[in-house]
């Protein structure tokens, strides 16, 4: 049985569409079922629906042979997996944002609210800028509004949330998209299957 970890939500639908396009039966996964594990006995494939930030953990620990995860998660957590392919979906940008009219005071550490602690730290380290990290898990935009932080580092897709809160992007750190990853041991023993799947996906997204 070949095991595939998929991120819950809209991205799962896009990935299932890609897999269906290269011959995988993902019809049950794309249904309204509330199940988390789907097995295609005929195709000898199992699909797991997990929280997007957990996909890399399932793959790294060998529960899943391959998975689909955002580049942001790979950069933030640095899992011990192989990154095989940029799927070109789930596109967004890791950005620095602040309130309209923000003026940086370079005489003190910059207060940065984010859930991407490592990405933010590495980015500002490359700029030789001293910062104070404020780790948050949700509603990052609230921190500058309540004057708890100067800026935020977060994923920006459309920018609508920022605009609705009188904020704007002041710099872009990097583009983000969904990546196909593989467990290192699985790749060693199932490289033929994984390489074929990767090649077909690469052709499908051209």
Secondary structure, DSSP 8 states (H G I E B T S, - for coil): -EEEEEESSHHHHHHHHHHHHTT---TTTTSS---SEEEETTTTEEEEEE-GGGHHHHHHTTSSSEEEEEHHHHHHH--SSEEEEE---S-EEEEEEEETT----TTS-EEEEES-HHHHHHHHHHTT--EEEEE-SS-TTHHHHTTS-SEEEEEESSSHHHHHTTEEEEEEEEEE-EEEEE-HHHHHHHHHHHHHHHHHHHHHT-
